[in-house]
Amino acid sequence: MARTRRKRPNGQTIPAPEKITISLTVNGAPRELAVAPWVTLLDALRERLGLTGTKKGCDHGQCGACTVLVDGRRINSCMTFAVMQDGAKVTTVEGLARDGTLHPLQQAFIDHDAFQCGSCTSGQLCSAAGLIAEGRASTVEEIRELMSGNLCRCGAYPNIVAAIQQAMERQRS
């Protein structure tokens, strides 16, 4: 039975929408969730699945802290509804490491001290993983341009770019 929200001027009650069941593969594991139509993918990941590595920064798609990979493509998870991703494969920062071994980007971020407060780090890592998979960046300028949607309030940009370059070079060799 649907919850009710408020009454119309004529006294009739307006029913709340029913939850919608969706299926996602999150970090390699199948997951089924019942969510309201307005729940963002970010909120579904953090609040329903407990994957708090993905950060809520601006909640307007401007900072990139919430970047995840959906079917290999990087997106701002605060800007898409969970129901729109039904059937998708989602990779969060928690899903980058494999079998207890850090992803090459995670190791490169450590090697280059490419984080300070950590607020943007998960989004930076997921975005960089997507960037490398896209294969469109080969220069520092291209890395900077293609990572420009991920803001760092601490200003660790040179270290972030160096970490991405290291991961790209290790992938080539």
C-alpha positions in Angstrom: 0.0 0.0 0.0 1.3 3.4 -1.0 2.0 6.0 1.6 0.0 9.2 1.3 1.6 12.6 1.3 -0.9 15.4 1.4 -4.4 16.4 0.4 -5.6 18.1 -2.8 -7.8 21.2 -2.4 -10.8 19.0 -3.0 -9.8 16.8 0.0 -8.5 13.8 -2.0 -5.2 12.3 -0.8 -2.3 12.2 -3.2 -0.6 8.8 -3.0 3.2 8.6 -3.0 4.7 6.6 -5.8 5.6 3.0 -5.3 9.2 2.0 -5.1 10.7 0.4 -8.1 12.9 -2.7 -8.0 16.1 -2.4 -10.0 19.0 -4.8 -10.6 22.6 -3.6 -10.7 25.9 -5.3 -10.7 28.0 -3.3 -8.3 31.7 -4.0 -8.1 31.1 -7.4 -9.6 28.3 -8.5 -7.3 24.6 -8.6 -8.4 22.4 -6.4 -6.2 18.7 -5.8 -6.2 17.2 -2.6 -4.7 13.8 -1.2 -4.2 14.1 2.6 -4.6 11.8 5.5 -5.0 11.9 7.0 -8.6 13.7 10.1 -7.3 16.6 8.4 -5.6 20.0 9.2 -7.2 22.5 6.5 -8.0 24.8 8.3 -5.5 22.2 7.9 -2.7 21.5 4.3 -3.6 25.2 3.4 -3.4 25.8 5.3 -0.2 22.6 4.9 1.7 21.1 1.6 0.5 24.3 -0.4 -0.2 26.7 1.2 2.3 29.3 2.0 -0.3 30.4 5.3 1.3 33.6 5.6 -0.7 31.7 7.6 -3.4 31.4 11.1 -2.0 28.6 13.6 -2.1 30.3 16.9 -2.9 28.1 19.5 -4.5 25.1 17.4 -5.4 24.9 19.4 -8.6 27.3 17.5 -11.0 29.9 20.3 -10.7 32.7 18.8 -8.6 33.1 15.2 -9.7 33.5 13.8 -6.2 30.7 11.3 -6.9 32.2 10.0 -10.1 31.7 6.2 -10.7 31.9 4.0 -13.7 28.7 2.8 -15.2 29.2 0.1 -17.9 32.8 1.4 -18.1 31.8 5.0 -18.7 32.5 7.7 -16.0 29.5 9.6 -14.8 28.5 11.9 -11.9 26.3 9.6 -9.8 24.5 12.6 -8.3 23.1 13.5 -11.7 21.4 10.2 -12.6 18.5 8.4 -11.0 19.2 4.9 -9.8 16.1 3.6 -11.8 17.8 4.9 -15.0 20.7 2.5 -14.4 18.6 -0.7 -14.1 20.7 -3.6 -15.4 24.0 -1.6 -15.4 27.4 -2.6 -14.2 28.6 0.0 -11.6 32.2 0.3 -10.4 32.9 2.4 -7.4 36.2 3.2 -5.8 35.7 0.1 -3.5 35.6 -2.0 -6.7 38.9 -0.8 -8.2 41.2 -3.1 -6.1 41.3 -6.8 -6.9 42.1 -9.7 -4.6 43.6 -7.4 -1.9 45.9 -5.7 -4.5 45.5 -2.0 -5.1 44.5 -0.8 -8.5 47.6 0.7 -10.3 45.9 4.1 -10.0 45.4 3.7 -6.2 49.1 2.8 -5.9 50.1 5.7 -8.1 48.0 8.2 -6.0 50.0 6.9 -2.9 53.3 7.1 -4.7 52.7 10.7 -5.8 50.9 11.9 -2.7 48.0 12.8 -5.0 45.5 13.4 -2.2 45.3 15.6 0.9 41.9 15.8 2.5 40.5 12.8 0.5 37.2 14.4 -0.3 37.8 14.2 -4.1 40.0 11.1 -4.2 37.4 8.5 -4.9 35.9 10.5 -7.8 39.4 11.3 -9.1 40.3 7.6 -9.1 37.2 6.5 -10.8 37.4 9.3 -13.4 41.1 8.5 -14.0 40.3 4.8 -14.5 37.6 5.7 -17.0 40.0 8.1 -18.7 42.7 5.4 -19.1 40.1 3.0 -20.5 38.9 5.5 -23.0 42.5 5.8 -24.4 42.0 9.4 -25.4 44.7 11.0 -23.3 48.4 10.8 -24.1 49.7 14.2 -23.0 49.7 16.1 -19.7 47.4 18.7 -21.4 44.9 16.0 -22.5 44.9 14.5 -19.0 44.2 17.9 -17.5 41.4 18.6 -19.9 39.7 15.2 -19.6 40.0 15.4 -15.8 38.7 19.0 -15.6 35.3 17.9 -14.3 36.9 16.6 -11.1 37.8 19.4 -8.7 40.3 19.2 -5.9 39.9 21.9 -3.2 43.4 21.2 -1.8 45.1 21.8 -5.2 46.8 18.5 -5.6 46.4 18.7 -9.4 50.1 18.3 -10.3 50.3 15.1 -8.2 47.1 13.8 -9.5 48.3 14.2 -13.1 51.6 12.6 -12.3 49.8 9.6 -10.7 47.6 9.2 -13.8 50.7 9.4 -16.0 52.4 6.7 -13.9 49.4 4.4 -14.1 49.2 5.0 -17.9 52.8 4.2 -18.4 52.6 1.0 -16.3 49.6 -0.1 -18.3 51.5 0.3 -21.6 54.5 -1.7 -20.4 
